[in-house]
Amino acid sequence: NHLRLPKAPESVPKTHDSVPKINRFHPSLRKDDADDSLKVAFLMSFPNSGTSYTSRLVRTVTGHNTASNYGLETPGEDGKSAPVFDFSPEGPFWSQPTDARITRPTKGYLLTKTHCGGRCDKCSTDKYIETHQTFLQRCLEGEYTTGDGSGGLQVLRGHYDKSMVRKAVHLIRDPFDNIVSRFHLAHNRLKKRGHNKSVEKYSKSREGFRAFCSDLAETYRSDEEESRFYADVLDDAKEVPCHADFFRYVQWHNLAFATTWDLGIPAMILHYENYTTNFMETKHL
């Protein structure tokens, strides 16, 4: 029952020139942690950038469990989310609480999945415009499952203290690949829900992608026209397919850089494409 190394991902075919990606580090603004306690290391990414793949790779290579803000996604055998720390029942939570093949680390840094804020895909501007403060708040929270006091389960939104976070991995995927991947996810959700007409209209093709983006743009056109955040860019952006997703992508990464800087923690910048172009070196980082 050995863990099997996950296959390196295949990139979405590109129509633009590929630019080599270099994994980088930026230093800490605080002193190195000297204690042997278990500390949180953010694995932060805009959705559909390879967070789940990276977490699985770490578990496979190291044999150690990882964590997530989203305990609702990974319940234990009793249906409840499994908090990593006794003193912080609202998160983070073990990624694989029932897998006996991997150990739960007790010291060092625990890679912890977070998507932070400003990442919804079908929403008005007031749902995804974030400040530094609100973005950080979202980096530290997520939904989890716990008992309701009467033998049943309930879903709550939890939050943990920012002082628990001591490092970060900032995962970046090519924006064109990322936006196409988010479209594929939306297509798959429609298919799963049996929306056959929409599945046919938004097929996984150039035409389907453009139809999907065009309909989204029309849905939120008046909202964007009235938003001061689009005042200087809407005329240029409105002709770009799925322009709101590109807006969210740029905002998200700008705020992620600001967040690690504000926290004063060291961060590693990891490019998802390097799993394909330079897998072995990236695996050993």
C-alpha positions as CSV (number, residue, x, y, z in Angstrom):
1,N,0.0,0.0,0.0
2,H,2.7,2.4,-1.0
3,L,1.8,5.9,-2.0
4,R,2.1,6.3,-5.8
5,L,3.8,9.4,-7.1
6,P,1.2,11.5,-9.0
7,K,1.8,12.0,-12.7
8,A,3.2,15.3,-13.7
9,P,0.4,17.6,-15.1
10,E,0.0,18.4,-18.7
11,S,-0.2,22.0,-19.6
12,V,-3.1,23.4,-21.6
13,P,-1.9,23.9,-25.2
14,K,-1.0,27.5,-25.7
15,T,-1.3,29.9,-28.7
16,H,1.1,32.4,-27.1
17,D,4.9,32.1,-26.7
18,S,6.0,30.1,-23.6
19,V,8.1,32.0,-21.2
20,P,10.5,30.0,-18.9
21,K,9.4,30.1,-15.3
22,I,11.9,30.4,-12.4
23,N,11.0,29.4,-8.9
24,R,12.0,32.2,-6.5
25,F,12.1,33.1,-2.9
26,H,11.7,36.3,-1.1
27,P,13.1,36.7,2.4
28,S,11.5,37.0,5.8
29,L,11.2,40.3,7.6
30,R,11.2,38.6,11.0
31,K,13.7,36.3,12.7
32,D,13.8,32.6,11.9
33,D,11.6,30.4,14.1
34,A,13.8,28.6,16.6
35,D,11.2,26.5,18.4
36,D,10.4,22.9,17.4
37,S,6.6,23.4,17.4
38,L,4.5,22.7,14.4
39,K,3.8,25.8,12.4
40,V,1.6,26.7,9.4
41,A,3.1,27.3,6.0
42,F,0.5,28.7,3.6
43,L,0.1,26.9,0.3
44,M,-1.7,29.9,-1.4
45,S,-3.0,29.9,-4.9
46,F,-5.8,31.3,-7.1
47,P,-8.2,28.4,-7.7
48,N,-7.3,25.9,-10.4
49,S,-3.6,26.5,-10.1
50,G,-2.5,23.1,-8.9
51,T,-3.0,23.4,-5.1
52,S,-4.4,19.9,-4.7
53,Y,-1.7,18.4,-7.0
54,T,1.0,20.1,-5.0
55,S,-0.4,18.9,-1.6
56,R,-0.7,15.4,-2.9
57,L,2.9,15.5,-4.2
58,V,4.2,16.6,-0.9
59,R,2.3,13.8,0.9
60,T,3.6,11.3,-1.5
61,V,7.2,12.3,-1.4
62,T,7.5,13.0,2.3
63,G,5.0,10.5,3.7
64,H,3.7,13.4,5.9
65,N,0.2,14.8,6.0
66,T,-0.7,18.2,4.8
67,A,-3.5,20.6,5.9
68,S,-6.2,22.7,4.5
69,N,-8.4,25.6,5.6
70,Y,-11.4,23.7,4.1
71,G,-12.2,20.9,6.5
72,L,-15.5,20.5,4.8
73,E,-13.7,18.9,1.8
74,T,-11.8,16.3,3.9
75,P,-14.0,14.9,6.7
76,G,-12.9,12.0,9.0
77,E,-14.7,8.7,9.3
78,D,-17.2,10.3,11.7
79,G,-18.0,13.0,9.1
80,K,-16.3,15.7,11.2
81,S,-13.3,17.8,10.1
82,A,-10.1,16.9,12.0
83,P,-8.3,20.0,13.4
84,V,-4.6,20.0,13.4
85,F,-4.2,21.9,16.7
86,D,-6.1,21.2,19.9
87,F,-6.0,24.9,20.7
88,S,-7.4,25.9,17.3
89,P,-10.6,23.9,16.6
90,E,-11.6,26.2,13.7
91,G,-8.7,25.3,11.6
92,P,-6.6,24.4,9.9
93,F,-7.6,20.7,9.3
94,W,-5.8,17.6,8.2
95,S,-6.0,17.0,4.5
96,Q,-6.1,13.2,4.8
97,P,-7.4,12.4,8.3
98,T,-8.1,8.8,7.6
99,D,-5.0,7.7,5.6
100,A,-2.9,5.5,7.8
101,R,0.0,5.4,5.2
102,I,1.0,9.0,6.1
103,T,2.1,10.4,9.4
104,R,1.0,13.6,11.1
105,P,4.0,15.8,11.6
106,T,4.5,17.3,15.1
107,K,7.2,19.9,14.3
108,G,8.5,21.9,11.4
109,Y,6.2,23.5,8.9
110,L,2.8,22.1,7.8
111,L,1.8,23.0,4.2
112,T,-1.7,24.4,4.5
113,K,-4.0,25.0,1.5
114,T,-5.7,28.4,1.2
115,H,-7.4,30.2,-1.7
116,C,-7.9,33.4,0.3
117,G,-10.5,35.8,-1.1
118,G,-11.5,37.5,-4.3
119,R,-11.9,34.3,-6.3
120,C,-15.6,33.7,-7.1
121,D,-16.3,32.9,-10.7
122,K,-19.9,34.0,-11.2
123,C,-20.4,37.1,-9.1
124,S,-20.7,40.9,-9.0
125,T,-17.8,43.2,-8.3
126,D,-18.8,43.7,-4.7
127,K,-18.2,40.0,-4.1
128,Y,-14.6,39.8,-5.3
129,I,-13.1,43.3,-4.8
130,E,-10.8,42.9,-1.7
131,T,-8.6,45.1,0.5
132,H,-5.4,43.9,2.1
133,Q,-7.3,43.4,5.3
134,T,-10.2,41.4,3.9
135,F,-8.0,39.3,1.7
136,L,-5.9,38.3,4.7
137,Q,-9.0,37.5,6.7
138,R,-10.1,35.1,3.9
139,C,-6.7,33.5,3.9
140,L,-7.2,32.4,7.5
141,E,-10.7,31.0,7.2
142,G,-12.8,28.2,5.7
143,E,-15.8,26.0,6.2
144,Y,-15.6,22.8,8.3
145,T,-17.9,20.1,9.7
146,T,-18.5,19.6,13.4
147,G,-21.1,18.1,15.7
148,D,-24.3,20.0,16.3
149,G,-24.8,18.9,19.9
150,S,-27.6,16.5,19.2
151,G,-25.8,13.7,17.4
152,G,-25.9,15.3,14.0
153,L,-23.4,17.4,11.9
154,Q,-23.3,21.1,11.1
155,V,-21.2,23.2,8.8
156,L,-19.5,26.3,10.2
157,R,-17.1,28.9,9.0
158,G,-13.9,28.9,11.0
159,H,-11.0,31.3,11.5
160,Y,-7.5,30.9,13.0
161,D,-4.9,33.4,14.2
162,K,-2.4,34.9,11.8
163,S,0.4,34.4,14.3
164,M,0.3,30.7,13.5
165,V,1.5,31.3,9.9
166,R,5.3,31.4,9.6
167,K,6.0,30.7,5.9
168,A,4.2,30.5,2.6
169,V,4.4,28.9,-0.8
170,H,2.8,31.1,-3.4
171,L,1.7,28.9,-6.3
172,I,1.3,30.6,-9.7
173,R,-0.1,29.2,-12.9
174,D,0.0,30.7,-16.3
175,P,-3.1,33.0,-16.5
176,F,-4.3,31.7,-19.8
177,D,-4.1,28.1,-18.6
178,N,-5.8,29.1,-15.4
179,I,-8.8,30.9,-17.0
180,V,-9.3,27.9,-19.4
181,S,-9.1,25.5,-16.5
182,R,-11.7,27.5,-14.6
183,F,-14.0,27.3,-17.7
184,H,-13.5,23.5,-17.8
185,L,-14.5,23.3,-14.1
186,A,-17.6,25.3,-14.8
187,H,-18.4,23.0,-17.8
188,N,-17.9,19.9,-15.6
189,R,-20.2,21.3,-12.9
190,L,-23.0,21.9,-15.5
191,K,-22.5,18.4,-16.8
192,K,-22.7,16.9,-13.3
193,R,-25.9,18.8,-12.6
194,G,-27.5,17.6,-15.9
195,H,-27.8,21.0,-17.6
196,N,-27.4,19.4,-21.0
197,K,-28.3,22.5,-23.1
198,S,-25.7,24.6,-21.3
199,V,-23.1,21.8,-21.7
200,E,-23.7,21.7,-25.4
201,K,-23.6,25.5,-25.7
202,Y,-20.5,25.8,-23.5
203,S,-18.6,22.8,-25.0
204,K,-14.9,22.4,-24.4
205,S,-13.9,24.2,-27.5
206,R,-12.9,27.7,-28.6
207,E,-16.5,28.4,-29.6
208,G,-17.8,27.1,-26.3
209,F,-15.3,29.1,-24.3
210,R,-16.2,32.3,-26.1
211,A,-19.9,31.7,-25.6
212,F,-19.4,31.2,-21.9
213,C,-17.3,34.3,-21.5
214,S,-19.7,36.4,-23.6
215,D,-22.7,35.4,-21.5
216,L,-20.9,36.1,-18.3
217,A,-19.9,39.6,-19.6
218,E,-23.4,40.3,-20.5
219,T,-24.7,39.2,-17.1
220,Y,-22.4,41.6,-15.2
221,R,-22.1,44.4,-17.8
222,S,-24.2,47.0,-15.9
223,D,-22.5,46.1,-12.6
224,E,-19.1,46.6,-14.1
225,E,-20.1,49.9,-15.8
226,E,-21.3,51.2,-12.4
227,S,-18.2,50.0,-10.5
228,R,-15.5,52.6,-9.8
229,F,-12.9,49.7,-9.8
230,Y,-13.5,49.3,-13.6
231,A,-13.6,53.0,-14.4
232,D,-10.2,53.2,-16.0
233,V,-10.0,49.7,-17.6
234,L,-13.4,48.6,-18.7
235,D,-13.2,50.0,-22.2
236,D,-10.0,48.0,-22.9
237,A,-11.0,45.0,-20.8
238,K,-14.5,44.4,-22.1
239,E,-13.3,42.9,-25.4
240,V,-11.2,40.3,-23.6
241,P,-12.9,36.9,-23.1
242,C,-13.7,36.3,-19.4
243,H,-12.0,39.6,-18.6
244,A,-13.4,39.5,-15.0
245,D,-11.4,36.4,-14.3
246,F,-8.3,38.1,-15.5
247,F,-9.1,41.0,-13.2
248,R,-9.6,38.6,-10.3
249,Y,-6.4,36.8,-11.2
250,V,-4.2,40.0,-11.2
251,Q,-5.9,41.3,-8.0
252,W,-5.4,38.0,-6.2
253,H,-1.7,37.7,-6.9
254,N,-1.0,41.3,-6.1
255,L,-2.8,40.8,-2.7
256,A,-1.0,37.5,-2.1
257,F,2.4,39.2,-2.4
258,A,1.2,42.0,-0.2
259,T,-0.1,39.5,2.4
260,T,3.2,37.6,2.8
261,W,5.0,41.0,3.0
262,D,2.6,42.3,5.7
263,L,2.9,39.1,7.7
264,G,6.7,39.4,7.5
265,I,7.1,35.7,6.4
266,P,9.4,34.1,3.9
267,A,7.6,32.9,0.7
268,M,8.6,30.6,-2.1
269,I,7.2,31.5,-5.5
270,L,6.4,28.2,-7.3
271,H,5.3,28.1,-10.9
272,Y,2.9,25.3,-11.7
273,E,4.3,24.8,-15.2
274,N,7.6,23.7,-13.8
275,Y,6.0,20.4,-12.8
276,T,5.8,19.7,-16.6
277,T,9.1,21.3,-17.7
278,N,11.3,20.5,-14.7
279,F,9.5,18.0,-12.6
280,M,12.4,16.4,-10.6
281,E,14.0,19.7,-9.6
282,T,10.6,21.2,-8.6
283,K,9.7,18.1,-6.6
284,H,12.8,18.4,-4.4
285,L,12.4,22.1,-3.6
